[in-house]
Amino acid sequence: MSRDGNRRMAGLAHSEIRAMTAACARVNGINMAQGVCDTPAPDSVIQAAQRAMKDGLNTYTRFDGLAELRAALAVKLAKYNGIIADPDTEITVSAGATGSFHCACLALLNPGDEVILFEPAYAYHINAILAVEAVPRVVGMRSPEWAFSWANVEQAVTSRTKAIVINTPGNPSGKIFTRMELEGIAELADRHDLFVLTDEIYEYFLFDGRQHVSMASLNGMAERTITIGGYSKTFSITGWRIGYSVAHARWAQLIGAMNDLLYVCAPAPLQYGVAIGIRELDQSFYAGLAHDYQTKRDRFCEALSKAGLPPSVPQGAYYVLADVSRLPGETGKARAMYLLDKTGVAGVPGEAFFTDAEGHRFIRFCFAKTDADLDAACRRIEGLA
């Protein structure tokens, strides 16, 4: 019997996010590595899930999700995203946005297909692509605004390119793709007949008056776009694992089949809690979310600046990449461990998000923390100055 693991696992590294979380726990530090979202969940969402459990909603749902949740998502997508989706044939609820992304990769990509991503990139996106034996091709973005070259995007396209991934607002960069940028990518996708997989999990975390634009809302893009979202971040329920994908019925059928195979369904009563949250929480909740997180961003970026760790100030999401090149060490990992040792604050080494040496300059921090923990982290980091 062979004692080697499956060859698909050969290129998959253990997540640096989880590695730094474990290192932080060993010193009882402040974990700004993992995007666990320590802020409280809305009462209405919690109470609805509890009510569903008591009322007996504890068995399997349909493979593509609870009818109430798919209906609520369809209304929300039309109103907020400008996407018209049939809740019975074009929406698939899955085990978090990462589960939705993995199902889409399994359903739509073949071994050897190439997929373009913008770097810095979310490591789980790359690992999901590698897991289905597709080939990631990165296009670099430049800090601090995370701009990119259209020439580089064009050069990344080959005869084997099958898809392009957009993460907006982005993890770890906090970049929000503008309508003009999305229109340019849409034109390229149409010209080369590419799928566009968009991860929009941070769609409500928008700063400085920016607006969220969904690729599938652009003219002619609904048929080739797989829109991925969820409420783990928005409702501070990362452990519930409630995500979804939206796609043309032809693709949704394939994605749903993979979702059924991998997960059967997302947790039934938790789906119901999210459905009620979508239906009952009004615009003031989302406006308050953006305001509160912009305040957290500004407080933490100020601390980084005072400590001589210049931040690339994020436009959205709740992460910030800081330039830590002044700290001792040759790599981001060495500098992250130095920072943890000196301050008790954990971040993620930049190597987790870059494929070249540029990653050594950066550490990613998650500022989705309670105000008390965030203030403590700021004081500790400012002590490095």
Summary of the structure (lengths in Angstrom):
residues: 385
radius of gyration: 20.3
end to end distance: 56.9
largest distance: 60.1
contacts: 1362
relative contact order: 0.18
helix: 45%
strand: 16%
